[in-house]
Amino acid sequence: MTNPSPNDANRPNSAASQFEQQAEQQDPGLLVEFWDFLRYNGKWWMTPILIVLFLVAALLVLNALGLSPFVYTLG
């Protein structure tokens, strides 16, 4: 096995410099990361579950805001 030379950290393609470049990049955000997860892993079965959970959460928020009479007419 070869020992890395001190100049390896200065090379643009070294693992350390690639790690530093990726660490300095801005985070894409939760929705973008989740979209990439769905797209690259093919977990499309999760989409209807998440939509239903979002709708239930929206109904709970509307209930908490005092819009209960309007929510009950929807059902």
C-alpha contacts under 8 A as a table, 3 or more apart, distances in Angstrom:
res1	aa1	res2	aa2	distance
4	P	8	D	6.45
5	S	8	D	5.59
6	P	9	A	6.60
7	N	10	N	5.36
7	N	11	R	6.74
8	D	11	R	5.38
8	D	14	S	6.25
9	A	12	P	7.97
9	A	14	S	6.20
9	A	16	A	6.25
9	A	17	S	6.58
10	N	14	S	7.59
10	N	17	S	7.51
11	R	14	S	5.59
11	R	17	S	7.50
12	P	17	S	6.24
12	P	18	Q	7.52
13	N	17	S	6.76
13	N	18	Q	6.59
14	S	17	S	5.47
14	S	18	Q	6.32
15	A	18	Q	5.12
15	A	19	F	6.08
16	A	19	F	5.12
16	A	20	E	6.23
17	S	20	E	5.01
17	S	21	Q	6.14
18	Q	21	Q	5.11
18	Q	22	Q	6.25
19	F	22	Q	5.23
19	F	23	A	6.07
20	E	23	A	5.01
20	E	24	E	6.23
21	Q	24	E	5.29
21	Q	25	Q	6.63
22	Q	25	Q	5.32
28	P	32	V	6.02
28	P	33	E	6.65
29	G	32	V	5.53
29	G	33	E	6.19
30	L	33	E	5.21
30	L	34	F	6.07
31	L	34	F	5.04
31	L	35	W	6.04
32	V	35	W	5.06
32	V	36	D	6.18
33	E	36	D	5.10
33	E	37	F	6.14
34	F	37	F	4.91
34	F	38	L	6.26
35	W	38	L	5.16
35	W	39	R	6.07
36	D	39	R	5.01
36	D	40	Y	5.89
37	F	40	Y	5.51
37	F	41	N	5.70
37	F	42	G	7.69
37	F	43	K	7.55
38	L	41	N	5.53
38	L	42	G	5.34
38	L	43	K	5.02
38	L	44	W	6.06
39	R	42	G	5.56
39	R	43	K	7.43
39	R	44	W	7.90
43	K	46	M	5.96
43	K	47	T	7.94
44	W	47	T	5.57
45	W	48	P	6.65
45	W	49	I	7.54
46	M	49	I	5.35
46	M	50	L	6.21
47	T	50	L	5.22
47	T	51	I	6.20
48	P	51	I	5.03
48	P	52	V	6.20
49	I	52	V	5.29
49	I	53	L	6.22
50	L	53	L	4.99
50	L	54	F	6.04
51	I	54	F	5.05
51	I	55	L	6.23
52	V	55	L	5.09
52	V	56	V	6.21
53	L	56	V	5.15
53	L	57	A	6.15
54	F	57	A	5.06
54	F	58	A	6.14
55	L	58	A	4.98
55	L	59	L	6.25
56	V	59	L	5.10
56	V	60	L	6.26
57	A	60	L	5.04
57	A	61	V	6.25
58	A	61	V	5.11
58	A	62	L	6.20
59	L	62	L	5.06
59	L	63	N	6.08
59	L	71	V	7.11
60	L	63	N	4.99
60	L	64	A	6.21
61	V	64	A	5.06
61	V	65	L	6.25
62	L	65	L	5.14
62	L	66	G	6.77
62	L	67	L	5.51
62	L	68	S	6.80
62	L	71	V	7.15
63	N	66	G	5.68
63	N	67	L	5.54
63	N	68	S	4.83
63	N	71	V	7.01
64	A	67	L	7.38
64	A	68	S	7.73
65	L	68	S	7.79
66	G	69	P	7.99
67	L	70	F	5.57
67	L	71	V	6.36
68	S	71	V	4.98
68	S	72	Y	6.10
69	P	72	Y	5.34
69	P	73	T	6.57
70	F	73	T	5.34
70	F	74	L	6.83
71	V	74	L	5.32
71	V	75	G	7.14
72	Y	75	G	5.54
